[in-house]
Amino acid sequence: MKRFILCGMLPLLLVIGANAQNTEQKKGLQEFKKNPEQKPMDQKSPEKKPLFGIVFSGYVKTDIIYDTRQTCGLRDGHFLLYPEPVKPDAEGKDINAKATYNILSIQTRFAASVTGPDALGAKTSAYIEAEFFGNINPNINSFRLRHAWIKLNWPHTELLVGQWWHPMFVPECSPGTVSFNTGAPFVVFSRNPQIKITQRAGKFSLALTVLSQVDFMSDGPEGANTKYIRNSVIPESDLQFQFLTVDKVKNIEFLCGFGINWQMLTPRLSSLVTLSPAYDTVINGKVFHHDVVTDTYKTDVKSTSMAYNAYVKLKLKKVTFKLGGEYGGNNNAYTMLGGYVVRSVTDPTRGLVDYANIRTFAAWAELHTNAVRWQPGLFAAYSKNLGAGEMVAGPYYVRGNNIDYAYRISPRLVFNANKFRLAGELEYTVAAYGTTNEKGFVSSPSEVGNLRFLLGVYYFF
């Protein structure tokens, strides 16, 4: 009988707990509605001891898209990276110079923020967020996990365990574009399973993160796969330093930070050497087939890379300015240009190779107003292929290995009416395609541009 009584009371307790949290988290939820790419509420430790509760939030969104040419991107072009190169036919006509459109609602999103009693002397919380974007293109419209983490907050220390933004993507200083790409491939865009510990001292904080890969994977001999980083055993590591000061009287906020990231991949566990190719012989009019003869050798050669990021945000009463940059030896898994390449064959007998990184640099800036009803904004970005800087043999495991540079300019205008939002954006993206030389540089580049007209229709809850 006691079990039935407890089961009957559980839904009532959940409702009471959720209602108790609504007032505490209302402000954070409003911030989420202003910028849905950021977390839907302030995840800092609440001042008062929280009761157990769950607050649900999210939005329904439809994107109406028109592009002036074929593009390279994800999910039927919804996540735009850059325009496709010129593809001439037999008469020299550009096949990719063809406009396209789409209407998609796959960004519709659900989130749940959970609070509960203290544990180990820390405030506890959890967060889950999912959408209908799918993990791969054939699974478009399917439900997929975006974020899922648990936090423990002590007075000056925070421990996060779960899936969250890559440390080089800073939600507090990220582009507020209407486009779901959030500035990619000019901005680090990746979510990763991770363990992150942050130590705060006044206005300063230092965060150390170790992470793996799941949806955003490195490229390699077997295509995009998480095995390359998993087989390296040592997880990707990141160290971020941040400074934040807020003047509530003057309504001014200044944020800046920088970080360093280290990554190791094991592209292959074995090499395959062909001793004799397959061939056919004819004897007395009869065909005899001879299979290929190969040898396999174990290998454990690593590809290591470093990356660096920096950012600044100045929020005044009426406008906000943001600036960010990133330099990396292998940016492939971050949805940016770059990657790595086979440098040379170190042992022809056993087919062993070593690797070199294709380095890239990217910088972006954004200016937008802080108005509630009308919010105009402007995003601009540039990325440059810096090559390998040494002789390389190939093959390349690189995003955009034939792109010398790319840039984007995208003005936007957002209109808010309570829970309804209408957001328009013009996104002009240019990629300069050329010929990749023996050092990984791209020569004789020629610009190809695409203009995207985007209209986003939101309803928040």
C-alpha positions as CSV (number, residue, x, y, z in Angstrom):
1,M,0.0,0.0,0.0
2,K,2.9,2.4,0.9
3,R,4.3,1.8,-2.6
4,F,1.0,2.8,-4.3
5,I,0.8,6.0,-2.1
6,L,4.4,7.0,-3.0
7,C,3.8,6.4,-6.7
8,G,0.7,8.5,-6.6
9,M,2.4,11.3,-4.8
10,L,5.5,11.4,-7.0
11,P,3.9,13.4,-9.9
12,L,2.5,15.9,-7.4
13,L,6.0,16.3,-5.8
14,L,7.5,16.9,-9.3
15,V,5.0,19.6,-10.1
16,I,5.5,21.3,-6.7
17,G,9.3,21.2,-7.2
18,A,9.1,22.5,-10.7
19,N,6.9,25.4,-9.6
20,A,9.3,26.2,-6.9
21,Q,12.1,26.6,-9.5
22,N,10.2,28.7,-12.0
23,T,10.8,32.0,-10.2
24,E,14.5,31.2,-9.6
25,Q,15.1,30.3,-13.2
26,K,12.8,32.7,-15.0
27,K,15.5,35.2,-15.7
28,G,17.8,32.6,-17.2
29,L,15.0,31.2,-19.4
30,Q,14.4,34.7,-20.8
31,E,18.1,35.0,-21.7
32,F,17.8,31.7,-23.5
33,K,14.9,33.0,-25.6
34,K,17.0,35.9,-26.7
35,N,19.9,33.7,-27.7
36,P,18.8,30.0,-28.2
37,E,22.3,28.8,-29.1
38,Q,23.4,29.5,-25.5
39,K,22.3,27.4,-22.6
40,P,18.7,28.1,-21.6
41,M,19.5,29.4,-18.1
42,D,22.3,30.6,-15.9
43,Q,24.0,27.4,-14.7
44,K,25.9,29.1,-11.9
45,S,25.2,27.9,-8.4
46,P,21.9,29.4,-7.0
47,E,22.2,31.5,-4.0
48,K,19.5,29.6,-2.2
49,K,19.4,25.9,-1.5
50,P,17.3,24.5,-4.4
51,L,14.5,22.0,-4.1
52,F,14.3,19.1,-6.6
53,G,12.7,20.2,-9.8
54,I,12.7,20.1,-13.6
55,V,12.1,23.1,-15.8
56,F,11.3,22.4,-19.4
57,S,12.1,24.8,-22.2
58,G,12.8,25.0,-25.9
59,Y,11.4,26.3,-29.1
60,V,9.7,25.4,-32.4
61,K,11.6,26.8,-35.4
62,T,11.2,26.7,-39.1
63,D,13.9,27.9,-41.5
64,I,13.1,29.1,-45.0
65,I,16.2,29.1,-47.1
66,Y,17.2,30.2,-50.6
67,D,20.8,29.9,-52.0
68,T,22.0,31.3,-55.3
69,R,24.2,28.2,-56.0
70,Q,25.0,24.7,-54.8
71,T,26.6,24.6,-51.3
72,C,28.7,22.4,-49.1
73,G,27.0,21.7,-45.8
74,L,25.0,19.3,-43.7
75,R,21.4,18.1,-43.5
76,D,20.2,19.0,-47.0
77,G,22.1,22.2,-47.0
78,H,20.6,23.5,-43.7
79,F,24.0,23.8,-42.0
80,L,25.9,25.9,-44.6
81,L,29.7,25.9,-44.7
82,Y,30.7,27.4,-48.0
83,P,29.8,27.3,-51.7
84,E,30.7,24.4,-54.0
85,P,33.5,25.0,-56.5
86,V,33.0,25.6,-60.2
87,K,32.2,22.4,-61.9
88,P,32.3,22.8,-65.7
89,D,30.4,20.5,-68.1
90,A,31.6,19.6,-71.6
91,E,30.6,23.1,-72.8
92,G,32.3,24.9,-70.0
93,K,29.0,25.7,-68.1
94,D,29.2,25.7,-64.3
95,I,27.0,22.8,-63.1
96,N,27.0,24.1,-59.5
97,A,25.8,27.6,-60.6
98,K,22.2,26.5,-59.8
99,A,20.0,28.1,-57.2
100,T,18.3,25.9,-54.5
101,Y,15.8,26.4,-51.7
102,N,14.5,24.4,-48.7
103,I,12.1,24.7,-45.8
104,L,13.0,22.8,-42.7
105,S,11.9,22.5,-39.0
106,I,14.7,20.2,-37.8
107,Q,16.1,22.7,-35.4
108,T,13.0,22.4,-33.1
109,R,14.4,21.8,-29.7
110,F,13.6,20.5,-26.2
111,A,15.6,21.2,-23.0
112,A,15.3,20.2,-19.4
113,S,17.1,21.8,-16.5
114,V,17.2,19.8,-13.3
115,T,18.1,20.9,-9.7
116,G,18.3,18.9,-6.6
117,P,19.7,18.6,-3.1
118,D,23.3,19.3,-2.3
119,A,25.9,16.4,-2.6
120,L,29.5,16.3,-1.3
121,G,29.1,19.8,-0.1
122,A,28.3,21.1,-3.6
123,K,25.2,22.5,-5.3
124,T,24.0,19.9,-7.9
125,S,22.3,20.4,-11.2
126,A,21.9,18.6,-14.5
127,Y,20.9,19.6,-18.1
128,I,19.6,17.7,-21.1
129,E,19.0,19.2,-24.6
130,A,17.9,17.5,-27.8
131,E,16.6,18.4,-31.2
132,F,15.4,16.8,-34.5
133,F,18.5,17.5,-36.5
134,G,19.7,13.9,-36.8
135,N,23.3,12.7,-36.5
136,I,23.9,12.0,-40.2
137,N,22.1,13.1,-43.3
138,P,20.1,9.9,-43.8
139,N,18.7,10.4,-40.3
140,I,17.5,13.9,-40.8
141,N,14.4,14.7,-38.8
142,S,15.4,12.1,-36.1
143,F,15.7,13.1,-32.5
144,R,19.4,13.5,-31.3
145,L,21.2,14.5,-28.2
146,R,22.9,17.9,-28.1
147,H,23.9,18.3,-24.4
148,A,23.7,16.2,-21.4
149,W,25.7,17.0,-18.3
150,I,25.9,16.9,-14.5
151,K,27.4,19.7,-12.4
152,L,28.7,20.0,-8.9
153,N,29.3,23.6,-7.7
154,W,31.4,24.5,-4.7
155,P,32.0,28.1,-3.7
156,H,35.0,28.5,-6.1
157,T,35.1,25.3,-8.0
158,E,32.8,23.7,-10.6
159,L,32.9,20.2,-12.0
160,L,31.1,19.3,-15.2
161,V,30.8,15.7,-16.5
162,G,28.9,15.0,-19.7
163,Q,28.4,16.3,-23.2
164,W,28.7,20.1,-23.7
165,W,30.3,22.6,-26.1
166,H,33.9,22.2,-27.0
167,P,36.0,24.4,-24.7
168,M,37.1,26.6,-27.6
169,F,33.5,27.4,-28.3
170,V,32.6,29.9,-25.6
171,P,28.7,30.3,-25.3
172,E,29.1,33.7,-23.5
173,C,31.1,35.0,-26.5
174,S,29.7,33.3,-29.6
175,P,28.0,34.6,-32.7
176,G,24.3,35.1,-32.5
177,T,23.6,34.4,-36.2
178,V,20.2,33.3,-37.4
179,S,21.9,30.5,-39.4
180,F,22.3,27.3,-37.4
181,N,26.0,27.2,-38.4
182,T,26.7,29.8,-35.7
183,G,29.6,31.1,-37.8
184,A,31.1,27.8,-38.9
185,P,33.6,27.1,-40.5
186,F,35.1,30.3,-39.1
187,V,34.2,29.5,-35.5
188,V,34.8,26.3,-33.6
189,F,31.6,24.3,-33.7
190,S,31.6,21.0,-31.8
191,R,30.0,19.3,-28.9
192,N,32.0,16.7,-27.0
193,P,31.7,14.3,-24.1
194,Q,34.0,15.7,-21.5
195,I,35.2,16.2,-17.9
196,K,35.7,19.9,-17.1
197,I,36.9,21.5,-13.9
198,T,36.8,25.2,-13.4
199,Q,38.5,27.1,-10.6
200,R,37.4,30.7,-10.0
201,A,39.3,33.5,-8.1
202,G,37.3,36.7,-8.1
203,K,37.0,37.9,-11.7
204,F,39.4,35.3,-13.0
205,S,38.7,31.6,-13.9
206,L,40.8,28.7,-15.1
207,A,39.2,25.7,-16.8
208,L,40.9,22.3,-17.6
209,T,39.0,19.9,-19.8
210,V,39.6,16.4,-21.1
211,L,37.3,15.3,-23.9
212,S,36.4,12.7,-26.5
213,Q,34.4,12.8,-29.7
214,V,30.9,11.6,-30.7
215,D,29.0,13.5,-33.4
216,F,31.9,15.8,-34.4
217,M,34.6,13.4,-35.6
218,S,38.1,13.6,-37.1
219,D,38.6,12.4,-40.7
220,G,41.0,9.6,-41.5
221,P,41.7,6.6,-43.8
222,E,38.3,5.1,-43.0
223,G,36.4,8.3,-43.2
224,A,35.1,10.4,-40.3
225,N,35.3,8.2,-37.2
226,T,35.8,8.5,-33.4
227,K,38.3,5.5,-33.4
228,Y,41.2,7.7,-34.3
229,I,41.1,9.6,-31.1
230,R,39.9,6.7,-29.0
231,N,42.8,4.5,-30.2
232,S,45.2,7.2,-29.0
233,V,44.1,6.5,-25.4
234,I,45.2,9.9,-24.2
235,P,42.1,12.2,-24.5
236,E,42.1,15.6,-26.1
237,S,43.0,18.3,-23.5
238,D,42.2,21.9,-23.2
239,L,43.2,24.8,-20.9
240,Q,41.1,28.0,-20.9
241,F,41.8,31.3,-19.0
242,Q,38.9,33.8,-18.6
243,F,38.4,37.3,-17.1
244,L,35.0,38.7,-16.5
245,T,33.9,42.0,-14.9
246,V,30.4,43.4,-14.7
247,D,29.3,46.9,-13.7
248,K,25.6,46.5,-12.9
249,V,25.1,50.2,-12.3
250,K,26.4,51.3,-15.8
251,N,25.1,48.0,-17.3
252,I,28.6,47.2,-18.8
253,E,30.1,43.8,-19.1
254,F,33.6,43.0,-20.3
255,L,34.7,39.4,-21.0
256,C,38.0,38.1,-22.5
257,G,39.9,34.9,-22.5
258,F,42.3,32.6,-24.3
259,G,43.1,28.9,-24.4
260,I,45.4,26.2,-25.7
261,N,44.3,22.8,-27.0
262,W,46.1,19.5,-27.6
263,Q,44.9,16.6,-29.7
264,M,46.4,13.2,-30.6
265,L,45.0,10.8,-33.3
266,T,46.0,7.3,-34.3
267,P,44.9,7.2,-38.0
268,R,45.8,3.5,-38.6
269,L,46.4,0.4,-36.6
270,S,47.8,-1.5,-39.5
271,S,49.3,-1.0,-43.0
272,L,48.5,-3.1,-46.1
273,V,51.3,-3.8,-48.5
274,T,50.6,-5.3,-51.9
275,L,53.2,-8.0,-52.8
276,S,51.5,-9.1,-56.1
277,P,48.5,-7.5,-57.8
278,A,45.5,-9.6,-58.9
279,Y,45.8,-10.9,-62.5
280,D,44.4,-13.4,-64.9
281,T,46.2,-15.9,-67.1
282,V,44.9,-17.9,-70.0
283,I,46.1,-21.5,-70.5
284,N,44.7,-23.6,-73.3
285,G,41.8,-21.2,-73.7
286,K,40.8,-21.4,-70.0
287,V,41.0,-18.3,-67.7
288,F,42.8,-18.7,-64.4
289,H,42.4,-15.9,-61.8
290,H,45.1,-15.1,-59.3
291,D,44.1,-13.1,-56.2
292,V,46.1,-10.2,-54.9
293,V,48.8,-11.1,-52.4
294,T,49.3,-8.8,-49.5
295,D,51.1,-8.4,-46.2
296,T,49.7,-6.6,-43.1
297,Y,51.9,-4.8,-40.6
298,K,51.0,-3.3,-37.2
299,T,51.5,0.4,-36.8
300,D,50.9,3.0,-34.1
301,V,52.1,6.2,-35.6
302,K,50.4,9.3,-34.1
303,S,49.3,12.6,-35.5
304,T,49.4,15.3,-32.9
305,S,48.3,18.9,-33.1
306,M,47.9,22.1,-31.1
307,A,45.3,24.8,-31.3
308,Y,44.9,28.3,-29.8
309,N,41.9,30.5,-29.3
310,A,41.2,34.0,-28.0
311,Y,38.1,36.2,-27.6
312,V,36.8,39.5,-26.3
313,K,33.3,40.7,-25.6
314,L,32.2,44.2,-24.6
315,K,28.6,44.6,-23.7
316,L,27.4,48.2,-23.3
317,K,23.9,49.4,-22.5
318,K,22.7,49.5,-26.1
319,V,25.2,47.4,-28.1
320,T,27.4,44.4,-27.8
321,F,30.7,43.8,-29.6
322,K,32.4,40.4,-29.9
323,L,35.7,39.3,-31.4
324,G,37.3,35.9,-31.7
325,G,40.1,34.0,-33.4
326,E,41.5,30.5,-33.6
327,Y,44.7,29.0,-35.0
328,G,45.0,25.2,-35.3
329,G,47.1,22.5,-36.7
330,N,44.2,20.1,-37.3
331,N,40.8,21.9,-37.2
332,N,38.8,19.2,-39.0
333,A,36.8,17.9,-36.1
334,Y,35.8,21.5,-35.1
335,T,33.8,21.9,-38.3
336,M,36.5,24.3,-39.6
337,L,38.9,24.3,-42.6
338,G,42.0,22.1,-42.1
339,G,43.1,18.6,-41.1
340,Y,46.1,16.5,-41.6
341,V,47.9,14.7,-44.4
342,V,50.4,11.9,-45.0
343,R,53.8,13.5,-44.9
344,S,55.9,10.7,-46.3
345,V,56.3,6.9,-46.5
346,T,58.8,6.1,-43.8
347,D,59.1,2.4,-44.5
348,P,58.1,1.3,-48.1
349,T,58.6,-2.4,-47.2
350,R,56.0,-2.3,-44.5
351,G,54.0,0.6,-45.8
352,L,54.5,2.8,-42.8
353,V,53.8,6.6,-43.0
354,D,54.0,9.7,-40.8
355,Y,51.8,12.8,-40.8
356,A,51.8,16.6,-41.0
357,N,49.1,19.1,-40.1
358,I,47.3,21.4,-42.6
359,R,47.2,24.6,-40.4
360,T,44.4,27.2,-40.6
361,F,43.6,30.5,-39.0
362,A,40.2,32.0,-38.6
363,A,38.9,35.3,-37.1
364,W,35.4,36.7,-36.7
365,A,33.7,39.8,-35.3
366,E,30.1,40.7,-34.5
367,L,28.1,43.8,-33.6
368,H,24.5,43.8,-32.5
369,T,22.1,45.9,-30.4
370,N,20.6,44.8,-27.1
371,A,17.1,46.0,-27.8
372,V,14.2,43.7,-27.0
373,R,11.9,44.3,-29.9
374,W,14.2,44.9,-32.9
375,Q,17.7,43.5,-32.8
376,P,19.9,44.3,-35.9
377,G,23.3,42.7,-36.1
378,L,26.3,42.1,-38.3
379,F,28.6,39.1,-38.4
380,A,31.9,39.0,-40.5
381,A,34.6,36.4,-40.6
382,Y,37.7,35.3,-42.5
383,S,39.7,32.0,-42.7
384,K,43.1,31.2,-44.3
385,N,44.7,28.0,-45.3
386,L,48.3,28.1,-44.0
387,G,49.3,24.7,-45.6
388,A,51.7,22.2,-44.1
389,G,54.8,24.3,-44.5
390,E,56.8,21.2,-45.7
391,M,56.8,18.7,-48.5
392,V,53.9,16.2,-48.2
393,A,52.8,13.2,-50.1
394,G,49.1,12.7,-49.4
395,P,46.4,11.5,-49.1
396,Y,44.7,14.5,-47.4
397,Y,42.3,14.2,-44.5
398,V,41.3,17.8,-44.7
399,R,38.1,19.9,-45.0
400,G,38.6,22.3,-47.9
401,N,42.1,21.2,-48.8
402,N,41.7,23.1,-52.2
403,I,40.4,26.3,-50.5
404,D,43.1,29.1,-50.1
405,Y,40.8,31.4,-48.0
406,A,37.2,32.0,-47.3
407,Y,35.2,34.9,-45.8
408,R,31.6,35.7,-44.8
409,I,29.5,38.8,-44.3
410,S,26.0,38.3,-42.8
411,P,23.8,41.2,-41.7
412,R,20.6,40.2,-39.8
413,L,17.4,41.7,-38.3
414,V,15.6,40.0,-35.5
415,F,12.0,40.9,-34.4
416,N,10.7,39.7,-31.1
417,A,7.1,39.8,-30.0
418,N,6.8,38.1,-26.6
419,K,7.3,34.3,-27.3
420,F,7.3,34.8,-31.1
421,R,10.4,35.7,-33.1
422,L,10.9,36.5,-36.8
423,A,14.5,36.6,-37.9
424,G,15.9,37.5,-41.3
425,E,19.5,37.2,-42.4
426,L,21.6,37.6,-45.6
427,E,24.6,35.4,-45.6
428,Y,27.2,36.0,-48.3
429,T,30.0,33.4,-48.2
430,V,33.0,33.2,-50.5
431,A,35.5,30.4,-50.9
432,A,38.7,30.8,-53.0
433,Y,39.4,27.5,-54.8
434,G,42.7,26.7,-56.3
435,T,45.4,24.0,-56.8
436,T,46.9,22.3,-53.9
437,N,50.7,22.1,-54.2
438,E,53.3,19.8,-52.7
439,K,53.4,21.7,-49.4
440,G,49.7,21.8,-48.8
441,F,49.3,25.5,-49.9
442,V,46.7,26.5,-52.4
443,S,47.9,28.5,-55.5
444,S,46.0,30.4,-58.2
445,P,42.8,30.8,-56.1
446,S,39.6,31.9,-57.7
447,E,36.6,33.2,-55.7
448,V,33.2,31.5,-55.7
449,G,30.4,33.1,-53.8
450,N,27.0,32.2,-52.6
451,L,24.3,34.4,-51.2
452,R,21.8,32.8,-48.8
453,F,18.5,34.4,-47.9
454,L,17.3,33.0,-44.6
455,L,14.1,33.6,-42.7
456,G,13.7,31.9,-39.3
457,V,10.3,31.7,-37.5
458,Y,10.4,30.8,-33.8
459,Y,8.0,30.1,-31.0
460,F,9.6,29.8,-27.5
461,F,8.2,27.9,-24.6
